[in-house]
Amino acid sequence: MATDVMVLTALLFFTGGSGNPFASFYLVHATMAAMVLPSRGAWLIWAACSIGYGLLFILRDSIGELHRHAICGPAMDYDLHLYGMLVSLVVTSAAIAYFVSRIMRALRERERDLNAARVREAENERFASLATLAAGVAHEIGSPLGTIAVAAGELRRAAADLGPDSTLREDAELIAEEVARCRSIMDRLSEHSGAMGDVPQSVLVGELIRRVRESLPIDQVPRFYSADVEASLAVVVPPIALSQALGVLVKNAFDASRDCSAVFLTVDRREGEVRFVVEDAGAGLSAEALAHAGEPFFTTKEPGRGMGLGLFLVRLLARRLNGELFLESIPAGGTRAVLTVSQSASI
């Protein structure tokens, strides 16, 4: 920038000196310096501009007669000089406005990126806390649950000798069922938490759909429909984590669907990303449910059927894959869940 100031000073010296209307271009350099340089550098450029114009003013009598009289002397029409000042003002102000707008846009984009990074960092911290909690729960509760399961088995065997009128066997069965439920919750927590550490790799979309189909209960497989996808369509993702995320969306759709109704999974590619769309024929979600869906421990399911962590982990995975998850109610009835991931996503 200092070199630019010196070149501008030399050009002005040979084209009229301080009388040249385009001396206002010094303002462009001063503005640029104030916007992009540290305080010390900005003041140095301001000093260079001031010294440059000051030298032109002091050396105005040293300018050659031809340049001085033809451009800023008596030989020059005063109206032409005013036109030059007008053009100089327009060009200078346009240059300053363009440069400042570019800088401000860059600053806004950087601020937006910083905010997005803060959000991702906060979500990663929430996930790390959840994973730590799940590991702690599995460690602390695993042994007591095993002991309770053994005791329930002993109760069942003891109840067999008490005759059919005894309610002890029913109580033992209830204890065993609750133990199995607790183990199932712990297994789901561990499964989701472990999948988030999956290594990204190129995987065919058809393979992901096959994994989702295999994870479904036998009675749901006939009601699961997926559209044909390109055989070569692939994404760079953690395959276990993404297949489990799609499984969460499909299982939620089955939970919300009416009996015997179908669930559809379609895939399409657009502008470097792949969209997975899951639709059901249920009652749909209310405006309040749509607003809170994906928050930790928020669920619309009956007590005991869900923990409210599935959509939260799916949304977290989507953002880590440079994608997004959003839900919407279908006007004809049902809910549409759309999971987008970058075709070259990585975490």
C-alpha positions as CSV (number, residue, x, y, z in Angstrom):
1,M,0.0,0.0,0.0
2,A,2.9,2.4,0.7
3,T,4.2,1.6,-2.8
4,D,0.8,2.4,-4.2
5,V,0.8,5.8,-2.4
6,M,4.3,6.6,-3.9
7,V,3.1,5.6,-7.4
8,L,0.0,7.8,-7.1
9,T,2.1,10.7,-5.9
10,A,4.4,10.3,-8.9
11,L,1.5,10.2,-11.3
12,L,-0.1,13.3,-9.8
13,F,3.3,15.1,-9.9
14,F,3.5,14.7,-13.7
15,T,-0.2,15.4,-14.3
16,G,-0.8,18.7,-12.5
17,G,0.4,18.1,-9.0
18,S,-1.9,19.2,-6.1
19,G,-4.2,20.8,-8.7
20,N,-5.2,17.5,-10.2
21,P,-8.8,16.7,-9.1
22,F,-7.8,13.0,-8.8
23,A,-5.7,13.7,-5.8
24,S,-8.7,12.6,-3.9
25,F,-7.6,9.0,-4.6
26,Y,-5.5,9.4,-1.5
27,L,-8.7,8.9,0.4
28,V,-9.1,5.4,-1.1
29,H,-5.7,4.3,0.2
30,A,-6.4,5.8,3.7
31,T,-9.8,4.0,3.9
32,M,-8.3,0.7,2.8
33,A,-5.6,1.0,5.3
34,A,-8.0,1.8,8.1
35,M,-10.1,-1.3,7.2
36,V,-7.5,-4.0,6.7
37,L,-4.3,-2.9,8.6
38,P,-3.5,-2.8,12.3
39,S,-3.7,0.6,13.9
40,R,0.0,1.3,13.5
41,G,-0.1,0.4,9.8
42,A,-3.2,2.5,9.1
43,W,-1.5,5.6,10.7
44,L,1.6,5.0,8.6
45,I,-0.4,4.9,5.4
46,W,-2.3,8.1,6.5
47,A,1.1,9.8,7.1
48,A,2.3,8.6,3.7
49,C,-0.8,10.1,2.0
50,S,-0.4,13.4,3.9
51,I,3.3,13.6,3.1
52,G,2.7,12.8,-0.6
53,Y,0.0,15.5,-1.0
54,G,2.1,17.9,1.0
55,L,5.1,17.4,-1.3
56,L,2.8,18.0,-4.3
57,F,1.6,21.2,-2.7
58,I,5.2,22.4,-1.8
59,L,6.6,21.5,-5.2
60,R,3.8,23.0,-7.2
61,D,6.2,25.6,-8.6
62,S,8.6,23.0,-9.7
63,I,6.1,21.3,-12.0
64,G,7.0,21.7,-15.7
65,E,5.4,24.7,-17.4
66,L,3.6,22.5,-19.9
67,H,1.9,20.4,-17.2
68,R,1.2,23.2,-14.9
69,H,-0.4,25.5,-17.4
70,A,-2.2,22.9,-19.5
71,I,-3.8,21.2,-16.5
72,C,-4.2,23.6,-13.6
73,G,-3.1,26.9,-14.9
74,P,-4.7,29.8,-16.9
75,A,-4.7,27.7,-20.1
76,M,-7.2,25.4,-18.6
77,D,-10.9,26.1,-18.7
78,Y,-12.2,26.3,-15.1
79,D,-15.4,24.4,-16.0
80,L,-13.2,21.5,-17.2
81,H,-11.5,21.5,-13.9
82,L,-14.9,21.3,-12.1
83,Y,-15.9,18.4,-14.3
84,G,-12.7,16.7,-13.4
85,M,-13.5,17.2,-9.7
86,L,-17.0,15.7,-10.3
87,V,-15.5,12.6,-12.0
88,S,-12.9,12.3,-9.2
89,L,-15.6,12.5,-6.5
90,V,-17.8,9.8,-8.2
91,V,-14.9,7.4,-8.9
92,T,-13.4,7.9,-5.4
93,S,-16.6,7.4,-3.5
94,A,-17.5,4.4,-5.7
95,A,-14.1,2.8,-5.0
96,I,-14.5,3.4,-1.2
97,A,-18.1,2.1,-1.2
98,Y,-17.1,-1.0,-3.1
99,F,-14.1,-1.8,-0.9
100,V,-15.9,-1.1,2.4
101,S,-18.9,-3.2,1.3
102,R,-16.6,-6.1,0.4
103,I,-14.9,-5.9,3.7
104,M,-18.1,-5.7,5.7
105,R,-19.6,-8.7,3.8
106,A,-16.4,-10.7,4.6
107,L,-16.7,-9.7,8.2
108,R,-20.4,-10.8,8.3
109,E,-19.5,-14.1,6.7
110,R,-16.7,-14.7,9.2
111,E,-19.1,-13.8,12.1
112,R,-21.6,-16.3,10.7
113,D,-19.0,-19.0,10.4
114,L,-17.8,-18.3,13.9
115,N,-21.3,-18.5,15.3
116,A,-21.9,-21.8,13.4
117,A,-18.6,-23.1,14.8
118,R,-19.7,-22.1,18.3
119,V,-23.0,-24.0,17.8
120,R,-21.2,-27.1,16.6
121,E,-18.8,-26.9,19.5
122,A,-21.6,-26.6,22.0
123,E,-23.4,-29.6,20.4
124,N,-20.2,-31.7,20.4
125,E,-19.8,-30.8,24.1
126,R,-23.4,-31.9,24.7
127,F,-22.8,-35.2,22.9
128,A,-19.5,-35.8,24.8
129,S,-21.4,-35.3,28.0
130,L,-24.1,-37.7,26.9
131,A,-21.6,-40.3,25.9
132,T,-19.8,-39.9,29.2
133,L,-23.1,-40.2,31.0
134,A,-24.0,-43.3,29.0
135,A,-20.7,-45.0,29.8
136,G,-21.0,-44.1,33.4
137,V,-24.6,-45.5,33.6
138,A,-23.5,-48.7,31.8
139,H,-20.6,-49.2,34.2
140,E,-22.5,-48.4,37.4
141,I,-25.9,-50.1,36.6
142,G,-24.7,-53.1,34.6
143,S,-23.6,-55.1,37.6
144,P,-26.7,-54.4,39.8
145,L,-29.0,-55.3,36.8
146,G,-27.2,-58.6,36.4
147,T,-27.7,-59.4,40.1
148,I,-31.4,-58.4,39.8
149,A,-31.8,-60.7,36.7
150,V,-30.2,-63.6,38.6
151,A,-32.5,-63.0,41.6
152,A,-35.6,-62.8,39.3
153,G,-34.6,-66.2,37.9
154,E,-34.3,-67.7,41.4
155,L,-37.7,-66.3,42.2
156,R,-39.3,-67.9,39.2
157,R,-37.9,-71.3,40.1
158,A,-39.0,-70.9,43.7
159,A,-42.5,-69.8,42.6
160,A,-42.9,-73.1,40.6
161,D,-43.0,-75.0,43.9
162,L,-45.7,-72.8,45.5
163,G,-48.6,-73.8,43.3
164,P,-50.7,-72.0,40.7
165,D,-52.3,-69.6,43.2
166,S,-49.0,-67.9,44.0
167,T,-48.4,-64.4,42.5
168,L,-44.7,-64.7,43.1
169,R,-44.0,-65.9,39.6
170,E,-45.9,-63.0,38.1
171,D,-43.8,-60.6,40.2
172,A,-40.6,-62.4,39.1
173,E,-41.6,-62.1,35.5
174,L,-42.3,-58.4,35.9
175,I,-38.9,-57.8,37.5
176,A,-37.2,-59.7,34.6
177,E,-39.1,-57.6,32.0
178,E,-38.1,-54.4,33.7
179,V,-34.5,-55.5,33.8
180,A,-34.6,-56.3,30.1
181,R,-36.1,-52.9,29.4
182,C,-33.3,-51.2,31.4
183,R,-30.7,-53.2,29.5
184,S,-32.3,-52.2,26.2
185,I,-32.1,-48.5,27.1
186,M,-28.4,-48.9,28.0
187,D,-27.7,-50.8,24.8
188,R,-29.3,-48.0,22.7
189,L,-27.3,-45.3,24.5
190,S,-24.1,-47.3,24.0
191,E,-25.0,-48.0,20.3
192,H,-25.7,-44.4,19.4
193,S,-22.7,-43.1,21.3
194,G,-20.3,-45.6,19.8
195,A,-21.5,-45.0,16.3
196,M,-20.6,-41.3,16.4
197,G,-16.9,-42.3,16.6
198,D,-17.3,-44.3,13.3
199,V,-14.6,-43.6,10.7
200,P,-15.8,-41.8,7.5
201,Q,-15.5,-43.8,4.3
202,S,-17.1,-44.0,0.9
203,V,-20.2,-46.2,1.1
204,L,-22.9,-46.9,-1.5
205,V,-26.3,-45.4,-0.7
206,G,-27.9,-48.7,-1.6
207,E,-25.8,-50.4,1.1
208,L,-27.1,-48.0,3.7
209,I,-30.7,-48.7,2.7
210,R,-29.9,-52.5,2.9
211,R,-28.6,-52.0,6.5
212,V,-31.7,-50.1,7.5
213,R,-34.0,-52.8,6.1
214,E,-32.1,-55.5,7.9
215,S,-32.4,-53.7,11.2
216,L,-36.2,-53.6,11.1
217,P,-38.4,-56.2,12.8
218,I,-39.7,-58.9,10.5
219,D,-43.3,-57.6,10.7
220,Q,-42.2,-54.1,9.5
221,V,-40.1,-55.2,6.5
222,P,-43.1,-55.7,4.2
223,R,-44.4,-52.2,4.9
224,F,-41.0,-50.6,4.2
225,Y,-40.6,-49.2,0.7
226,S,-37.5,-47.6,-0.7
227,A,-37.1,-46.1,-4.2
228,D,-34.5,-47.4,-6.5
229,V,-31.2,-45.4,-6.4
230,E,-28.3,-45.2,-8.7
231,A,-26.0,-48.2,-8.3
232,S,-23.0,-45.9,-8.2
233,L,-24.4,-43.2,-5.8
234,A,-22.0,-43.0,-2.8
235,V,-21.3,-40.7,0.1
236,V,-18.2,-40.3,2.3
237,V,-19.7,-40.8,5.8
238,P,-19.4,-43.0,8.9
239,P,-21.5,-45.9,7.5
240,I,-22.6,-47.3,10.9
241,A,-23.6,-43.9,12.3
242,L,-25.5,-42.9,9.2
243,S,-27.3,-46.2,8.8
244,Q,-28.4,-46.1,12.4
245,A,-29.5,-42.5,11.9
246,L,-31.7,-43.6,9.0
247,G,-32.9,-46.5,11.1
248,V,-34.0,-44.0,13.8
249,L,-36.0,-42.0,11.3
250,V,-37.6,-45.1,9.8
251,K,-38.5,-46.6,13.2
252,N,-40.0,-43.3,14.3
253,A,-42.1,-43.3,11.2
254,F,-43.4,-46.8,12.0
255,D,-44.2,-45.8,15.5
256,A,-46.2,-42.8,14.3
257,S,-47.9,-44.8,11.4
258,R,-51.3,-46.3,11.6
259,D,-51.5,-50.1,11.6
260,C,-50.6,-51.7,8.3
261,S,-49.6,-48.3,6.7
262,A,-46.4,-48.1,4.8
263,V,-43.2,-46.1,5.4
264,F,-41.3,-44.7,2.4
265,L,-37.6,-43.9,2.1
266,T,-36.6,-42.0,-1.0
267,V,-33.1,-40.7,-2.0
268,D,-32.2,-37.9,-4.4
269,R,-29.0,-36.0,-5.2
270,R,-28.8,-32.3,-5.8
271,E,-26.0,-29.7,-5.8
272,G,-23.4,-31.9,-4.2
273,E,-25.6,-33.3,-1.4
274,V,-27.7,-36.4,-0.9
275,R,-31.2,-36.1,0.6
276,F,-32.8,-39.0,2.5
277,V,-36.6,-38.5,2.8
278,V,-38.6,-40.6,5.2
279,E,-42.4,-40.3,5.0
280,D,-45.1,-41.9,7.1
281,A,-48.9,-41.9,7.1
282,G,-49.5,-41.0,10.8
283,A,-51.3,-38.1,12.4
284,G,-48.4,-35.7,11.8
285,L,-46.7,-33.5,14.4
286,S,-48.2,-30.4,16.0
287,A,-46.5,-27.0,15.7
288,E,-45.1,-27.3,19.2
289,A,-43.7,-30.8,18.5
290,L,-42.1,-29.6,15.3
291,A,-40.5,-26.7,17.2
292,H,-39.0,-29.0,19.8
293,A,-38.3,-32.1,17.8
294,G,-34.6,-33.0,18.0
295,E,-34.1,-31.5,21.5
296,P,-32.5,-33.9,24.0
297,F,-35.1,-36.0,25.9
298,F,-38.1,-34.5,24.1
299,T,-40.4,-37.1,22.8
300,T,-44.1,-37.5,21.7
301,K,-44.1,-41.2,22.4
302,E,-45.8,-42.9,25.3
303,P,-43.7,-43.4,28.5
304,G,-41.4,-46.3,28.1
305,R,-41.3,-46.3,24.3
306,G,-38.7,-43.6,23.8
307,M,-36.0,-41.5,25.5
308,G,-36.1,-38.5,23.2
309,L,-32.5,-39.0,22.1
310,G,-32.8,-40.5,18.7
311,L,-33.6,-37.3,16.7
312,F,-31.1,-35.3,18.8
313,L,-28.3,-37.7,17.8
314,V,-29.5,-37.7,14.1
315,R,-29.5,-33.9,14.0
316,L,-26.1,-33.8,15.6
317,L,-24.7,-36.3,13.1
318,A,-26.2,-34.4,10.2
319,R,-24.5,-31.1,11.2
320,R,-21.2,-32.9,11.7
321,L,-21.6,-34.2,8.1
322,N,-22.2,-30.6,6.8
323,G,-25.9,-31.4,6.4
324,E,-29.2,-30.8,8.2
325,L,-32.3,-32.5,9.5
326,F,-35.7,-31.0,9.3
327,L,-39.2,-32.3,9.9
328,E,-42.5,-31.2,8.4
329,S,-46.1,-32.3,8.5
330,I,-47.6,-33.6,5.3
331,P,-50.9,-31.8,4.5
332,A,-52.6,-35.1,3.6
333,G,-51.5,-36.6,6.9
334,G,-48.2,-37.9,8.2
335,T,-44.7,-36.5,8.8
336,R,-41.8,-36.0,6.4
337,A,-38.2,-36.2,7.8
338,V,-35.5,-35.0,5.5
339,L,-31.8,-35.8,6.3
340,T,-29.3,-34.1,4.0
341,V,-25.5,-34.9,4.0
342,S,-22.8,-33.5,1.8
343,Q,-21.7,-36.0,-0.8
344,S,-18.1,-35.5,0.3
345,A,-18.9,-35.1,4.0
346,S,-16.3,-35.9,6.6
347,I,-16.0,-35.5,10.4
